[in-house]
Amino acid sequence: MLTNTVYQLLKKNINHLGHCICLGLDPDVHLLSTSFEKNCDGIEAYLKIIIESSHDKVIAYKPNISFFEGLGLEGLHLLEKICDFIPSKTPIILDAKRGDIGNTALFQAKFLFDYFDADAVTVNPYMGIDCVAPFLKYENKLTFVLALTSNLGANNFERQVLKNGKPLFLEVVTQVSDWGRASNNIGFVVGATQAEMKDIRKHTSFPFLIPGVGVQGGTYLNALEGRDENGVAIINASRSLLYNHDEENFNLSFSKKIKDILNY
């Protein structure tokens, strides 16, 4: 079992709440209601209301850095504010999908872990161990490595069968699990839309970050197959939880959406 600080906090939150739901923070001005300005100020106001209404109802938050980067430097400052606003008992998984040669990855890890103080990040392992290793040096953080993602394009490369007979995603899981055994602070991104969830779980004991529930078509009940031996999985829902709330009572509205996801 991982003794990692972030993993233990996730486990504690799951045990307390009785579910594995993580909220993805993917702010899109086009999806905000007319009650909020279509700019960074409007997004900030909206996200803070969402966090106030949900921080005691979800196990973690997963801000997608690209939605903030798309707003320019002001968007990155907004991300910093949002990370500071999230209570410390709710881990922040900064979805950045970084991955480059070692000296570059070193500064990517520094930016995400040191500057934003993220508890966990996502990394693309395509360039090999040197693009993952700098992240693993952060002992009390978690690094989720892309294995089998929830998008249609996962078919282009991730399922390609290698000469050893393994699909690429299983080779990633096997090798990266070996890399992570010493640091014990690694996990995998496995999409809720993928039928291979149960099979991948047999090949590693490390935790799964599971996106794709809700709008993308994945279901919470199927995603539960990705839980580890301690019942830990981080099952992410973004658009289905983030938008279209009853603005008269965000708290009640959010509770209802959680129940809908749990039964989906």
PALUM-569559 format. One record per residue (C-alpha): x, y, z; residue in one letter. Coordinates in steps of 0.001 Angstrom, whole numbers, plus 524288, in hexadecimal, padded with zeros to 5 digits. Layout:
# PALUM-569559
XYZA;...
END
This chain:
# PALUM-569559
800008000080000M;804CB80DA57FCDDL;808F381533808F1T;8098B82171800A4N;8033082D3B8075DT;7FA348308C7FBF6V;7F5DD822797FA37Y;7F28082176808A2Q;7EA9A82E01807F7L;7E31C828F97FC26L;7E07E81C3B80357K;7DBA7823B280F36K;7D27E82C11806E9N;7CD138200D7FFFBI;7CA708194380CE4N;7C3E28257781251H;7BB588287D8067DL;7B87181A988024EG;7BB9481D4F7F409H;7C73481FE87EB02C;7C29282BF67E39BI;7CC5E8366E7DFDCC;7C7DE843467D9CAL;7CEB2847CE7CD77G;7D02F856887CC83L;7CFAF859777BDE4D;7CB0B8679C7BD2BP;7C51586BA97B035D;7BF49879587AF38V;7B5CB874847A4C8H;7AF8286B5D7AE9CL;7AD97875837B951L;79FC887A587BB94S;79C3C888887B8F9T;79DB488B2D7C787S;7AC8488B227C60EF;7B59F893937BDEFE;7BBD088CB77B25CK;7C9B288F367B6ECN;7D35788B3D7C180C;7CBCE892C87CBE1D;7BF6788B637C86BG;7C66487E597C877I;7CCB8881597D591E;7BFAD884EC7DBA8A;7B93D878BA7D636Y;7C40B86F3E7DA1AL;7C4888749F7E7E2K;7B5E6872587E96BI;7B794864987E406I;7C2C3861C47ED80I;7BB3C867497F90BE;7AFD085E637F569S;7B7D28522B7F2ACS;7C41B851B47FB1BH;7BD74848E980512D;7B747840557FA93K;7C2B983C4F7F1D9V;7CF66835297F4BAI;7D7FB83DFA7EC4DA;7D82D848817E1E0Y;7DE65847097D480K;7E0D2854387CE07P;7E4678529A7BFC4N;7EF7285C447BDAFI;7EC7385E237AF33S;7DF61864947B207F;7E6BD86EB77B9FEF;7F23A86FF67B08AE;7E87E8731D7A5D3G;7E56B87F9D7AD29L;7F3A7884047ACC4G;7FB9C888B67B853L;7EF4288D607BF04E;7EA3C87F777BE40G;7F65D87A0D7C4DFL;7F4F68841A7CFB2H;7E6D987FAE7D0DCL;7EB37871887D238L;7F464875BB7DD16E;7E91A87C727E426K;7E05A870957E290I;7EAD1867567E7B9C;7EC93870367F389D;7DDCF8708A7F5ABF;7DC23861BD7F629I;7DC8C85CA48043AP;7E8E0854FB80776S;7E12A848CA80B26K;7DCE18475E7FCEFT;7E8628437E7F42CP;7EAFC84AC17E779I;7EE508425E7DBA9I;7F3AA84BBF7D192L;7F082845C77C467D;7FBCC84AA27BC1CA;7FFF083E7B7B46CK;80E11842C97B438R;8193283A427AF4CG;8260683E637A919D;8348983B447A9DBI;83A5F83B057B776G;83F62848E47B914N;8329C84E597B3D0T;82A498452C7BC0BA;831D0849C47C7F3L;82C9D857897C617F;81F19852BF7C26FQ;81E8884B877CF73A;82394857957D685K;819158601E7D044F;80DE0856EF7D3AAL;81238852147E0F0F;819CC85D987E673D;8131B8696F7E087Y;8050B8649C7E09CF;8074585B507EC06D;7FF47850C37E539A;7FDA8844157ECB5D;7FDCA83BF47E052A;7FFED83DCE7D1BFV;7FDF6836787C4FAT;8097D832C67BC62V;80AC182D387AEABN;81526822677AE9FP;8170B8220779FDAY;8253B826A37A0A8M;8291881CA87AAE1G;82E4181C2E7B8ACI;835C4829047B835D;82915830A37B622C;822B582A2C7C1F7V;82DFE828FD7CBA1A;82EBE837847CF8DP;8209B836DD7D428F;8232A82ACD7DC6BL;82D628321D7E455K;82219838FD7EB2CY;8200082E457F531E;81382833487FB6BN;80CC5836757EEA6K;8062582D777E4CCL;8090D82C7C7D64BT;7FE8C826697CDB6F;8040A821197C0FDV;7FB6481FFE7B4F0L;7F883811B97B205A;7EB80810157AAE8L;7E45E81CF17A97CT;7D5DB81F947A7B9S;7D6588264C79A6AN;7D3AE81FF378D35L;7E1BB822847890CG;7E63E8188379310A;7E46480EB978813N;7EEF68150177FC0N;7FAA0811057881FF;7F6ED80C68795BBE;7F0B27FFB67910BR;7FB197FC85786E5Q;800AD7EEF47894DV;80F697EE8578AFEL;818B97E3D37868AK;818267DDB07941DN;809877DBCC7924FG;805607E63B79C10K;7FD3A7F20179879P;804C77FE8179AC7L;7FC5C802737A662F;7FFC77F5DF7ADC1L;80E397F79F7AABAE;80D2E8054A7B08EV;806927FFEF7BCC0V;810C67F52A7BE53T;81CCF7FD927BC61Q;8180C809787C3C6V;813F1800E67CF47S;8221A7FC5E7CFE1D;826CD80A817CF9BW;81DA380E397DA99G;8207F8035D7E43BR;82BD480A5D7EABAA;82507817847EC3FS;81779811837EE49N;810D681DF77E993N;80B8F81A7F7DC44I;7FE508178B7D643G;7F7DE815F07C900F;7EDBC81D127C0F3V;7E3D9813217BC0CV;7D7A18181C7B541G;7CA408145A7BA65A;7C5DE8122C7AC60T;7CF68806E17AA6EQ;7CB4B7F8AE7ABCDA;7D9037F4627AFD4E;7D8367FABC7BD4EM;7D7167EDCF7C4B3K;7E2367E78F7BCFCD;7EB547F3197BF5AI;7E85D7F2697CDD9R;7EDDF7E4877CE0EK;7FB107E97F7C938H;7FDFF7F3C67D383T;7FAFC7F7297E19DS;7FC8E805CD7DF9CF;7F09D80ED47E017P;7E8D3813397D43DF;7E451820C57D084L;7D81E81DE97C88AI;7D2D3828BB7BFC5P;7C79E827BE7B628G;7BBCF8262A7BF28V;7AFB182DAA7BAEBG;7B011835557AE41V;7BA7882C847A81DQ;7B1EE8209A7AA71G;7B8F0819737B563G;7B12B815097C142T;7B4B0815D47CF90Y;7B0DC807B37D20BL;7B9E9802AB7C752N;7C4D380B9A7CBF5A;7C443805277D962L;7CADB7F9687D31CE;7D73E801A07D384G;7D7D6802457E25ER;7E4387FD1C7E898D;7E4D87F39A7F407E;7E1C57FEB77FD7AN;7D5DC803277F5EAG;7DD0A80F087F093V;7DA238148E7E322A;7D8F2822A07DED8I;7CCFA822D47D614I;7CC2582FF07CF59N;7C02F836FA7CA1EA;7C1B58448B7C454S;7B71D84A737BBC1R;7AC2A8422F7C17BS;7AF07847B27CF0EL;7B4668550F7CBDDL;7A97185B627C40EY;79A9F85D357C353N;7982E85F017D1CCH;78C8C864E27D8B3D;792CC871DE7DC2FE;788C5874557E6E3E;78EAD869107EE85N;79BD4864637E992F;79D9E85BBB7F58EN;7913D853E67F377L;7934A853B17E4CBS;7A0EC84E237E63BF;79C50843967EFA8S;7921C83F587E5BCK;79C1C83EA27DABEK;7A4FF8362D7E33FI;799BA82CBF7E58EK;796D982C637D700D;7A50A828E67D3FDI;7A54481E3F7DE5CL;79987817BF7D821N;79E0C819AC7CA1FY;
END
